[in-house]
């Protein structure tokens, strides 16, 4: 999975990108900050990259960052134990 943070030049560019993100079935989660012209979303890597390329081609994207999320390995998950709260 990949997280993208997108910043837009204008409210029109922001609105177009918002529509694209909301229409993308692959988007698992989205946070919208209209007062800052910013959209954050989570999607599978290939789908996220393709969506950002499309949004970029529409114009108005000022800046973006991306961060890959790696699921914990089964070994790491197996080492995590619930805390005994005594209750």
KOLGU-4560 file (N, C-alpha, C; in nm, 3 decimals, padded with zeros to 5 digits):
<recs>
<n_xx: 00.084 n_yy: -00.118 n_zz: 00.000 ca_xx: 00.000 ca_yy: 00.000 ca_zz: 00.000 c_xx: 00.089 c_yy: 00.124 c_zz: 00.000 mol: A seq: 1 type: UNK>
<n_xx: 00.033 n_yy: 00.230 n_zz: -00.052 ca_xx: 00.108 ca_yy: 00.355 ca_zz: -00.063 c_xx: 00.020 c_yy: 00.471 c_zz: -00.019 mol: A seq: 2 type: UNK>
<n_xx: 00.080 n_yy: 00.563 n_zz: 00.056 ca_xx: 00.013 ca_yy: 00.685 ca_zz: 00.099 c_xx: 00.067 c_yy: 00.800 c_zz: 00.013 mol: A seq: 3 type: UNK>
<n_xx: -00.023 n_yy: 00.877 n_zz: -00.044 ca_xx: 00.015 ca_yy: 00.999 ca_zz: -00.115 c_xx: -00.042 c_yy: 01.118 c_zz: -00.041 mol: A seq: 4 type: UNK>
<n_xx: 00.035 n_yy: 01.226 n_zz: -00.040 ca_xx: -00.010 ca_yy: 01.355 ca_zz: 00.011 c_xx: 00.003 c_yy: 01.452 c_zz: -00.107 mol: A seq: 5 type: UNK>
<n_xx: -00.108 n_yy: 01.513 n_zz: -00.146 ca_xx: -00.111 ca_yy: 01.601 ca_zz: -00.263 c_xx: -00.148 c_yy: 01.742 c_zz: -00.221 mol: A seq: 6 type: UNK>
<n_xx: -00.079 n_yy: 01.842 n_zz: -00.276 ca_xx: -00.109 ca_yy: 01.983 ca_zz: -00.251 c_xx: -00.144 c_yy: 02.048 c_zz: -00.385 mol: A seq: 7 type: UNK>
<n_xx: -00.245 n_yy: 02.134 n_zz: -00.384 ca_xx: -00.295 ca_yy: 02.193 ca_zz: -00.508 c_xx: -00.286 c_yy: 02.344 c_zz: -00.510 mol: A seq: 8 type: UNK>
<n_xx: -00.271 n_yy: 02.398 n_zz: -00.630 ca_xx: -00.255 ca_yy: 02.540 ca_zz: -00.653 c_xx: -00.386 c_yy: 02.616 c_zz: -00.635 mol: A seq: 9 type: UNK>
<n_xx: -00.496 n_yy: 02.556 n_zz: -00.676 ca_xx: -00.624 ca_yy: 02.628 ca_zz: -00.675 c_xx: -00.735 c_yy: 02.537 c_zz: -00.625 mol: A seq: 10 type: UNK>
<n_xx: -00.845 n_yy: 02.600 n_zz: -00.590 ca_xx: -00.961 ca_yy: 02.522 ca_zz: -00.545 c_xx: -01.020 c_yy: 02.440 c_zz: -00.659 mol: A seq: 11 type: UNK>
<n_xx: -01.008 n_yy: 02.489 n_zz: -00.781 ca_xx: -01.059 ca_yy: 02.412 ca_zz: -00.897 c_xx: -00.978 c_yy: 02.283 c_zz: -00.917 mol: A seq: 12 type: UNK>
<n_xx: -00.845 n_yy: 02.294 n_zz: -00.908 ca_xx: -00.759 ca_yy: 02.176 ca_zz: -00.921 c_xx: -00.785 c_yy: 02.079 c_zz: -00.806 mol: A seq: 13 type: UNK>
<n_xx: -00.802 n_yy: 02.134 n_zz: -00.686 ca_xx: -00.833 ca_yy: 02.052 ca_zz: -00.569 c_xx: -00.965 c_yy: 01.977 c_zz: -00.591 mol: A seq: 14 type: UNK>
<n_xx: -01.067 n_yy: 02.045 n_zz: -00.641 ca_xx: -01.198 ca_yy: 01.983 ca_zz: -00.662 c_xx: -01.191 c_yy: 01.872 c_zz: -00.766 mol: A seq: 15 type: UNK>
<n_xx: -01.116 n_yy: 01.895 n_zz: -00.875 ca_xx: -01.101 ca_yy: 01.790 ca_zz: -00.977 c_xx: -01.032 c_yy: 01.667 c_zz: -00.918 mol: A seq: 16 type: UNK>
<n_xx: -00.927 n_yy: 01.690 n_zz: -00.841 ca_xx: -00.854 ca_yy: 01.578 ca_zz: -00.780 c_xx: -00.941 c_yy: 01.505 c_zz: -00.679 mol: A seq: 17 type: UNK>
<n_xx: -01.016 n_yy: 01.581 n_zz: -00.601 ca_xx: -01.106 ca_yy: 01.520 ca_zz: -00.503 c_xx: -01.203 c_yy: 01.425 c_zz: -00.574 mol: A seq: 18 type: UNK>
<n_xx: -01.262 n_yy: 01.471 n_zz: -00.683 ca_xx: -01.355 ca_yy: 01.385 ca_zz: -00.758 c_xx: -01.286 c_yy: 01.259 c_zz: -00.807 mol: A seq: 19 type: UNK>
<n_xx: -01.164 n_yy: 01.273 n_zz: -00.857 ca_xx: -01.089 ca_yy: 01.157 ca_zz: -00.907 c_xx: -01.059 c_yy: 01.057 c_zz: -00.796 mol: A seq: 20 type: UNK>
<n_xx: -01.018 n_yy: 01.107 n_zz: -00.681 ca_xx: -00.986 ca_yy: 01.019 ca_zz: -00.567 c_xx: -01.113 c_yy: 00.950 c_zz: -00.518 mol: A seq: 21 type: UNK>
<n_xx: -01.222 n_yy: 01.023 n_zz: -00.508 ca_xx: -01.347 ca_yy: 00.964 ca_zz: -00.460 c_xx: -01.403 c_yy: 00.861 c_zz: -00.557 mol: A seq: 22 type: UNK>
<n_xx: -01.377 n_yy: 00.878 n_zz: -00.687 ca_xx: -01.425 ca_yy: 00.784 ca_zz: -00.788 c_xx: -01.338 c_yy: 00.660 c_zz: -00.801 mol: A seq: 23 type: UNK>
<n_xx: -01.218 n_yy: 00.663 n_zz: -00.747 ca_xx: -01.124 ca_yy: 00.551 ca_zz: -00.760 c_xx: -01.161 c_yy: 00.441 c_zz: -00.661 mol: A seq: 24 type: UNK>
<n_xx: -01.202 n_yy: 00.328 n_zz: -00.712 ca_xx: -01.244 ca_yy: 00.216 ca_zz: -00.626 c_xx: -01.129 c_yy: 00.160 c_zz: -00.544 mol: A seq: 25 type: UNK>
<n_xx: -01.007 n_yy: 00.177 n_zz: -00.591 ca_xx: -00.891 ca_yy: 00.120 ca_zz: -00.523 c_xx: -00.850 c_yy: 00.198 c_zz: -00.398 mol: A seq: 26 type: UNK>
<n_xx: -00.899 n_yy: 00.321 n_zz: -00.383 ca_xx: -00.861 ca_yy: 00.403 ca_zz: -00.268 c_xx: -00.923 c_yy: 00.345 c_zz: -00.142 mol: A seq: 27 type: UNK>
<n_xx: -00.838 n_yy: 00.308 n_zz: -00.047 ca_xx: -00.884 ca_yy: 00.245 ca_zz: 00.076 c_xx: -00.924 c_yy: 00.347 c_zz: 00.182 mol: A seq: 28 type: UNK>
<n_xx: -00.857 n_yy: 00.462 n_zz: 00.181 ca_xx: -00.884 ca_yy: 00.565 ca_zz: 00.282 c_xx: -00.842 c_yy: 00.700 c_zz: 00.226 mol: A seq: 29 type: UNK>
<n_xx: -00.909 n_yy: 00.805 n_zz: 00.273 ca_xx: -00.879 ca_yy: 00.938 ca_zz: 00.222 c_xx: -00.903 c_yy: 01.041 c_zz: 00.331 mol: A seq: 30 type: UNK>
<n_xx: -00.816 n_yy: 01.140 n_zz: 00.339 ca_xx: -00.832 ca_yy: 01.254 ca_zz: 00.429 c_xx: -00.823 c_yy: 01.379 c_zz: 00.344 mol: A seq: 31 type: UNK>
<n_xx: -00.924 n_yy: 01.465 n_zz: 00.355 ca_xx: -00.931 ca_yy: 01.585 ca_zz: 00.273 c_xx: -00.919 c_yy: 01.707 c_zz: 00.364 mol: A seq: 32 type: UNK>
<n_xx: -00.831 n_yy: 01.799 n_zz: 00.327 ca_xx: -00.811 ca_yy: 01.923 ca_zz: 00.401 c_xx: -00.830 c_yy: 02.040 c_zz: 00.304 mol: A seq: 33 type: UNK>
<n_xx: -00.956 n_yy: 02.076 n_zz: 00.274 ca_xx: -00.981 ca_yy: 02.181 ca_zz: 00.174 c_xx: -00.922 c_yy: 02.316 c_zz: 00.212 mol: A seq: 34 type: UNK>
<n_xx: -00.917 n_yy: 02.348 n_zz: 00.340 ca_xx: -00.862 ca_yy: 02.478 ca_zz: 00.380 c_xx: -00.713 c_yy: 02.491 c_zz: 00.350 mol: A seq: 35 type: UNK>
<n_xx: -00.646 n_yy: 02.377 n_zz: 00.332 ca_xx: -00.503 ca_yy: 02.376 ca_zz: 00.299 c_xx: -00.477 c_yy: 02.329 c_zz: 00.156 mol: A seq: 36 type: UNK>
<n_xx: -00.584 n_yy: 02.294 n_zz: 00.083 ca_xx: -00.567 ca_yy: 02.244 ca_zz: -00.052 c_xx: -00.491 c_yy: 02.113 c_zz: -00.058 mol: A seq: 37 type: UNK>
<n_xx: -00.522 n_yy: 02.024 n_zz: 00.038 ca_xx: -00.443 ca_yy: 01.902 ca_zz: 00.053 c_xx: -00.534 c_yy: 01.779 c_zz: 00.057 mol: A seq: 38 type: UNK>
<n_xx: -00.492 n_yy: 01.673 n_zz: -00.010 ca_xx: -00.560 ca_yy: 01.544 ca_zz: -00.008 c_xx: -00.456 c_yy: 01.438 c_zz: 00.025 mol: A seq: 39 type: UNK>
<n_xx: -00.490 n_yy: 01.351 n_zz: 00.119 ca_xx: -00.407 ca_yy: 01.234 ca_zz: 00.151 c_xx: -00.491 c_yy: 01.111 c_zz: 00.121 mol: A seq: 40 type: UNK>
<n_xx: -00.429 n_yy: 01.011 n_zz: 00.058 ca_xx: -00.505 ca_yy: 00.889 ca_zz: 00.034 c_xx: -00.414 c_yy: 00.767 c_zz: 00.038 mol: A seq: 41 type: UNK>
<n_xx: -00.476 n_yy: 00.654 n_zz: 00.062 ca_xx: -00.410 ca_yy: 00.524 ca_zz: 00.073 c_xx: -00.469 c_yy: 00.432 c_zz: -00.033 mol: A seq: 42 type: UNK>
<n_xx: -00.382 n_yy: 00.368 n_zz: -00.111 ca_xx: -00.426 ca_yy: 00.276 ca_zz: -00.215 c_xx: -00.312 c_yy: 00.180 c_zz: -00.248 mol: A seq: 43 type: UNK>
<n_xx: -00.342 n_yy: 00.070 n_zz: -00.315 ca_xx: -00.234 ca_yy: -00.017 ca_zz: -00.362 c_xx: -00.138 c_yy: 00.061 c_zz: -00.451 mol: A seq: 44 type: UNK>
<n_xx: -00.012 n_yy: 00.026 n_zz: -00.449 ca_xx: 00.093 ca_yy: 00.104 ca_zz: -00.514 c_xx: 00.063 c_yy: 00.138 c_zz: -00.660 mol: A seq: 45 type: UNK>
<n_xx: 00.036 n_yy: 00.038 n_zz: -00.741 ca_xx: 00.014 ca_yy: 00.063 ca_zz: -00.885 c_xx: -00.105 c_yy: 00.154 c_zz: -00.908 mol: A seq: 46 type: UNK>
<n_xx: -00.213 n_yy: 00.129 n_zz: -00.837 ca_xx: -00.333 ca_yy: 00.211 ca_zz: -00.852 c_xx: -00.307 c_yy: 00.354 c_zz: -00.804 mol: A seq: 47 type: UNK>
<n_xx: -00.235 n_yy: 00.369 n_zz: -00.694 ca_xx: -00.204 ca_yy: 00.502 ca_zz: -00.641 c_xx: -00.117 c_yy: 00.580 c_zz: -00.739 mol: A seq: 48 type: UNK>
<n_xx: -00.015 n_yy: 00.515 n_zz: -00.793 ca_xx: 00.073 ca_yy: 00.583 ca_zz: -00.888 c_xx: -00.003 c_yy: 00.626 c_zz: -01.013 mol: A seq: 49 type: UNK>
<n_xx: -00.088 n_yy: 00.538 n_zz: -01.064 ca_xx: -00.166 ca_yy: 00.571 ca_zz: -01.184 c_xx: -00.262 c_yy: 00.687 c_zz: -01.157 mol: A seq: 50 type: UNK>
<n_xx: -00.322 n_yy: 00.688 n_zz: -01.040 ca_xx: -00.415 ca_yy: 00.795 ca_zz: -01.004 c_xx: -00.341 c_yy: 00.928 c_zz: -00.995 mol: A seq: 51 type: UNK>
<n_xx: -00.225 n_yy: 00.931 n_zz: -00.933 ca_xx: -00.149 ca_yy: 01.055 ca_zz: -00.921 c_xx: -00.100 c_yy: 01.102 c_zz: -01.058 mol: A seq: 52 type: UNK>
<n_xx: -00.060 n_yy: 01.011 n_zz: -01.145 ca_xx: -00.022 ca_yy: 01.050 ca_zz: -01.280 c_xx: -00.139 c_yy: 01.117 c_zz: -01.353 mol: A seq: 53 type: UNK>
<n_xx: -00.259 n_yy: 01.062 n_zz: -01.337 ca_xx: -00.376 ca_yy: 01.122 ca_zz: -01.399 c_xx: -00.405 c_yy: 01.260 c_zz: -01.340 mol: A seq: 54 type: UNK>
<n_xx: -00.401 n_yy: 01.270 n_zz: -01.208 ca_xx: -00.425 ca_yy: 01.399 ca_zz: -01.142 c_xx: -00.322 c_yy: 01.501 c_zz: -01.187 mol: A seq: 55 type: UNK>
<n_xx: -00.196 n_yy: 01.462 n_zz: -01.199 ca_xx: -00.090 ca_yy: 01.551 ca_zz: -01.246 c_xx: -00.119 c_yy: 01.600 c_zz: -01.388 mol: A seq: 56 type: UNK>
<n_xx: -00.166 n_yy: 01.510 n_zz: -01.473 ca_xx: -00.194 ca_yy: 01.547 ca_zz: -01.612 c_xx: -00.309 c_yy: 01.647 c_zz: -01.623 mol: A seq: 57 type: UNK>
<n_xx: -00.397 n_yy: 01.650 n_zz: -01.523 ca_xx: -00.508 ca_yy: 01.745 ca_zz: -01.521 c_xx: -00.463 c_yy: 01.886 c_zz: -01.487 mol: A seq: 58 type: UNK>
<n_xx: -00.347 n_yy: 01.900 n_zz: -01.425 ca_xx: -00.291 ca_yy: 02.030 ca_zz: -01.391 c_xx: -00.328 c_yy: 02.075 c_zz: -01.250 mol: A seq: 59 type: UNK>
<n_xx: -00.247 n_yy: 02.166 n_zz: -01.196 ca_xx: -00.274 ca_yy: 02.226 ca_zz: -01.066 c_xx: -00.211 c_yy: 02.159 c_zz: -00.947 mol: A seq: 60 type: UNK>
<n_xx: -00.144 n_yy: 02.045 n_zz: -00.967 ca_xx: -00.076 ca_yy: 01.978 ca_zz: -00.857 c_xx: 00.056 c_yy: 02.049 c_zz: -00.832 mol: A seq: 61 type: UNK>
<n_xx: 00.071 n_yy: 02.104 n_zz: -00.713 ca_xx: 00.191 ca_yy: 02.181 ca_zz: -00.680 c_xx: 00.300 c_yy: 02.092 c_zz: -00.623 mol: A seq: 62 type: UNK>
<n_xx: 00.262 n_yy: 01.998 n_zz: -00.537 ca_xx: 00.360 ca_yy: 01.916 ca_zz: -00.466 c_xx: 00.293 c_yy: 01.786 c_zz: -00.424 mol: A seq: 63 type: UNK>
<n_xx: 00.370 n_yy: 01.679 n_zz: -00.421 ca_xx: 00.318 ca_yy: 01.554 ca_zz: -00.366 c_xx: 00.430 c_yy: 01.476 c_zz: -00.300 mol: A seq: 64 type: UNK>
<n_xx: 00.392 n_yy: 01.392 n_zz: -00.207 ca_xx: 00.488 ca_yy: 01.299 ca_zz: -00.147 c_xx: 00.422 c_yy: 01.163 c_zz: -00.142 mol: A seq: 65 type: UNK>
<n_xx: 00.503 n_yy: 01.061 n_zz: -00.138 ca_xx: 00.450 ca_yy: 00.925 ca_zz: -00.129 c_xx: 00.530 c_yy: 00.847 c_zz: -00.028 mol: A seq: 66 type: UNK>
<n_xx: 00.461 n_yy: 00.758 n_zz: 00.039 ca_xx: 00.523 ca_yy: 00.676 ca_zz: 00.143 c_xx: 00.467 c_yy: 00.535 c_zz: 00.131 mol: A seq: 67 type: UNK>
<n_xx: 00.555 n_yy: 00.438 n_zz: 00.122 ca_xx: 00.512 ca_yy: 00.299 ca_zz: 00.116 c_xx: 00.487 c_yy: 00.246 c_zz: 00.255 mol: A seq: 68 type: UNK>
<n_xx: 00.380 n_yy: 00.173 n_zz: 00.268 ca_xx: 00.348 ca_yy: 00.104 ca_zz: 00.394 c_xx: 00.373 c_yy: -00.043 c_zz: 00.373 mol: A seq: 69 type: UNK>
<n_xx: 00.452 n_yy: -00.101 n_zz: 00.459 ca_xx: 00.481 ca_yy: -00.243 ca_zz: 00.450 c_xx: 00.413 c_yy: -00.315 c_zz: 00.565 mol: A seq: 70 type: UNK>
<n_xx: 00.330 n_yy: -00.414 n_zz: 00.532 ca_xx: 00.267 ca_yy: -00.488 ca_zz: 00.641 c_xx: 00.371 c_yy: -00.561 c_zz: 00.724 mol: A seq: 71 type: UNK>
<n_xx: 00.341 n_yy: -00.575 n_zz: 00.851 ca_xx: 00.434 ca_yy: -00.648 ca_zz: 00.937 c_xx: 00.444 c_yy: -00.791 c_zz: 00.892 mol: A seq: 72 type: UNK>
<n_xx: 00.561 n_yy: -00.845 n_zz: 00.906 ca_xx: 00.579 ca_yy: -00.985 ca_zz: 00.871 c_xx: 00.506 c_yy: -01.071 c_zz: 00.973 mol: A seq: 73 type: UNK>
<n_xx: 00.474 n_yy: -01.194 n_zz: 00.935 ca_xx: 00.405 ca_yy: -01.285 ca_zz: 01.027 c_xx: 00.488 c_yy: -01.310 c_zz: 01.151 mol: A seq: 74 type: UNK>
<n_xx: 00.619 n_yy: -01.316 n_zz: 01.134 ca_xx: 00.706 ca_yy: -01.340 ca_zz: 01.249 c_xx: 00.697 c_yy: -01.227 c_zz: 01.350 mol: A seq: 75 type: UNK>
<n_xx: 00.697 n_yy: -01.104 n_zz: 01.300 ca_xx: 00.687 ca_yy: -00.989 ca_zz: 01.390 c_xx: 00.551 c_yy: -00.986 c_zz: 01.457 mol: A seq: 76 type: UNK>
<n_xx: 00.447 n_yy: -01.017 n_zz: 01.383 ca_xx: 00.312 ca_yy: -01.017 ca_zz: 01.440 c_xx: 00.298 c_yy: -01.125 c_zz: 01.546 mol: A seq: 77 type: UNK>
<n_xx: 00.365 n_yy: -01.237 n_zz: 01.525 ca_xx: 00.355 ca_yy: -01.346 ca_zz: 01.621 c_xx: 00.424 c_yy: -01.312 c_zz: 01.753 mol: A seq: 78 type: UNK>
<n_xx: 00.524 n_yy: -01.223 n_zz: 01.751 ca_xx: 00.596 ca_yy: -01.186 ca_zz: 01.872 c_xx: 00.519 c_yy: -01.085 c_zz: 01.957 mol: A seq: 79 type: UNK>
<n_xx: 00.418 n_yy: -01.023 n_zz: 01.900 ca_xx: 00.341 ca_yy: -00.924 ca_zz: 01.974 c_xx: 00.238 c_yy: -00.997 c_zz: 02.060 mol: A seq: 80 type: UNK>
<n_xx: 00.238 n_yy: -00.968 n_zz: 02.186 ca_xx: 00.147 ca_yy: -01.033 ca_zz: 02.281 c_xx: 00.056 c_yy: -00.929 c_zz: 02.343 mol: A seq: 81 type: UNK>
<n_xx: -00.069 n_yy: -00.965 n_zz: 02.370 ca_xx: -00.157 ca_yy: -00.871 ca_zz: 02.437 c_xx: -00.107 c_yy: -00.842 c_zz: 02.580 mol: A seq: 82 type: UNK>
<n_xx: -00.134 n_yy: -00.723 n_zz: 02.625 ca_xx: -00.095 ca_yy: -00.683 ca_zz: 02.759 c_xx: -00.198 c_yy: -00.737 c_zz: 02.858 mol: A seq: 83 type: UNK>
<n_xx: -00.150 n_yy: -00.798 n_zz: 02.965 ca_xx: -00.238 ca_yy: -00.848 ca_zz: 03.070 c_xx: -00.267 c_yy: -00.733 c_zz: 03.165 mol: A seq: 84 type: UNK>
<n_xx: -00.392 n_yy: -00.687 n_zz: 03.163 ca_xx: -00.427 ca_yy: -00.572 ca_zz: 03.248 c_xx: -00.476 c_yy: -00.614 c_zz: 03.386 mol: A seq: 85 type: UNK>
<n_xx: -00.465 n_yy: -00.742 n_zz: 03.415 ca_xx: -00.503 ca_yy: -00.791 ca_zz: 03.548 c_xx: -00.652 c_yy: -00.805 c_zz: 03.567 mol: A seq: 86 type: UNK>
<n_xx: -00.731 n_yy: -00.776 n_zz: 03.465 ca_xx: -00.877 ca_yy: -00.778 ca_zz: 03.482 c_xx: -00.938 c_yy: -00.891 c_zz: 03.421 mol: A seq: 87 type: UNK>
</recs>
